[in-house]
């Protein structure tokens, strides 16, 4: 019985130590895109471009072609923005000796939130959230 208690205590101590030095980093992508002016500008431009196409007096076929070209253009932009986030997260992970980076959206608990470090590297300032009244 004492041996089991000792093993359980040792295991709890080891696990508690691991919690502070998790090899997994978390990035809150939603927070980054909410606070990133570059992303916000592209989102606004996409909206304007979609509205322009919808309100144009061209044929349905021409509109479909324009929408397809717009979709291709913004797929490329999305890829570039994703790479920028990935590059910043990779640099932060290397500086913190993290083995794996995952998005926070799919994780219930655990890991080290490196979002503020990624935002700092990307020159993103977090927007203040309004306080409840």
C-alpha positions in Angstrom: 0.0 0.0 0.0 2.8 2.4 0.9 4.6 1.5 -2.4 1.5 2.4 -4.4 1.1 5.7 -2.5 4.7 6.5 -3.2 4.4 5.7 -6.9 1.2 7.8 -7.1 2.8 10.7 -5.4 5.9 10.5 -7.6 3.7 10.3 -10.8 1.7 13.4 -9.7 5.0 15.3 -9.0 6.4 14.4 -12.4 3.1 15.3 -14.2 2.9 18.6 -12.3 6.4 19.4 -13.5 5.5 18.6 -17.1 2.6 21.0 -17.0 4.9 24.0 -16.8 7.3 22.8 -19.6 4.9 21.4 -22.1 6.5 20.7 -25.5 3.3 21.8 -27.2 2.5 25.4 -28.1 -1.0 26.8 -28.9 -1.8 29.6 -31.3 -5.2 31.2 -31.2 -5.7 31.9 -34.9 -9.1 33.6 -34.4 -7.5 36.1 -32.1 -4.7 36.8 -34.5 -7.0 37.5 -37.5 -9.3 39.6 -35.3 -6.4 41.8 -34.3 -4.3 41.7 -37.5 -4.8 44.9 -39.7 -3.4 43.2 -42.8 -6.0 40.4 -42.6 -8.8 42.9 -41.9 -7.8 44.9 -44.9 -7.9 41.9 -47.2 -11.3 40.8 -45.7 -12.7 44.3 -46.4 -11.3 44.3 -49.9 -12.8 40.9 -50.6 -16.2 42.1 -49.5 -16.0 45.2 -51.7 -14.9 43.0 -54.7 -17.8 40.6 -54.1 -20.2 43.5 -54.0 -18.8 45.0 -57.1 -19.2 41.7 -59.0 -22.8 41.2 -57.7 -23.8 44.7 -58.7 -22.2 44.7 -62.1 -24.5 44.6 -65.2 -22.6 41.8 -66.9 -23.9 38.4 -67.8 -24.3 35.6 -65.3 -21.4 33.7 -67.1 -19.2 36.8 -66.8 -20.0 37.2 -63.1 -19.2 33.5 -62.5 -15.9 33.9 -64.2 -15.1 37.0 -62.2 -16.1 35.3 -59.0 -13.9 32.3 -59.9 -10.9 34.7 -60.5 -11.6 36.4 -57.2 -11.7 33.1 -55.4 -8.4 32.1 -56.9 -6.8 35.5 -56.0 -7.9 35.3 -52.4 -6.9 31.7 -52.0 -3.4 32.8 -52.9 -3.6 35.7 -50.4 -4.9 33.3 -47.7 -1.9 31.0 -48.3 0.5 33.9 -47.9 -1.2 35.0 -44.7 -1.1 31.5 -43.3 2.6 31.2 -44.1 3.2 34.4 -42.2 1.5 33.1 -39.1 3.2 29.7 -39.5 6.6 31.4 -39.9 6.1 33.5 -36.8 4.9 30.5 -34.8 7.9 28.5 -35.9 10.3 31.1 -34.7 8.5 31.4 -31.3 8.5 27.6 -31.0 12.2 27.4 -31.6 12.9 30.1 -29.0 10.8 28.2 -26.5 12.0 24.7 -27.4 8.5 23.5 -28.3 8.2 20.4 -30.3 4.7 20.9 -31.7 2.4 23.9 -32.5 -1.3 23.4 -32.8 -4.2 25.8 -33.2 -6.0 26.6 -30.0 -9.4 26.1 -31.6 -9.1 22.4 -31.5 -7.6 21.8 -28.1 -9.5 21.4 -24.9 -6.7 22.0 -22.5 -2.9 21.8 -22.1 -0.1 23.3 -24.0 1.5 26.7 -23.8 -0.3 29.6 -25.4 2.2 31.4 -27.6 -0.3 33.7 -29.3 0.9 36.8 -27.6 4.5 36.0 -28.7 3.4 35.4 -32.3 1.4 38.6 -32.3 4.4 40.5 -31.0 6.7 39.0 -33.7 4.1 40.0 -36.4 3.6 43.5 -34.9 0.0 42.9 -34.0 -1.6 44.8 -31.2 -4.4 43.1 -29.4 -7.6 45.1 -29.5 -9.1 45.9 -26.2 -12.4 44.1 -25.5 -15.2 46.3 -24.3 -16.0 45.8 -20.6 -19.5 44.6 -19.7 -21.7 47.3 -18.1 
